[in-house]
Each structure stands twice: as C-alpha cells, then as structure tokens.
Amino acid sequence: MTYQVFTKDGCSVAVCSSLDSAMEKAKALDQFVTIKSADGFEVVGMFGVDSVKNGLCPDGIKYNWDKSARIGRVKKNF
C-alpha cells in the first residue's frame, strides 16, 4: 500500500511505501499536512508536536489545557 502526503494547499509532496515513512516525511515538512491512502485512510495534522516544555508547545504557543475546564461532566462506568 502507498501513502501520499499533501500540504495544506493540496499539493502532493511525497508518495511513501509505508505509513511510518509518510509520518517521517510529514514531520520533516514541519507544517500542517494530510496523509492519504487508496483504501480511504486519511489523517491530518502537524506531526511531531509531542512535548510541552516550560508551558510552551514546540512552536512557542502557550499550552494551557486543563481537564477541570472541560465542558460537561465526566461519565464513569462502575
């Protein structure tokens, strides 16, 4: 199976033979991308953003998500 990597404006920038290689290409681009396969698989986002240091995301944007600020009550199944 092949995976195609597209930029935000819809330009195809890579055709990869595995999802791992498509993800690596997406991380190297350092921008919002879409990865698609012929069988309908699609994933979008900016890959490689996986850490918060000193309250900031890798791109410098302040990370302030707080579970207590979520809307709605958490449902627990007992």
Buried (B, 14 or more C-beta within 10 A) or exposed (E): EEBBBBBEEEEEBBEBEEBEBBBBBBBEBEEBBBBBBEEEEEBEEBBBBEEEEEEEBBEEEEEEEEEEEEEEEEEEEE
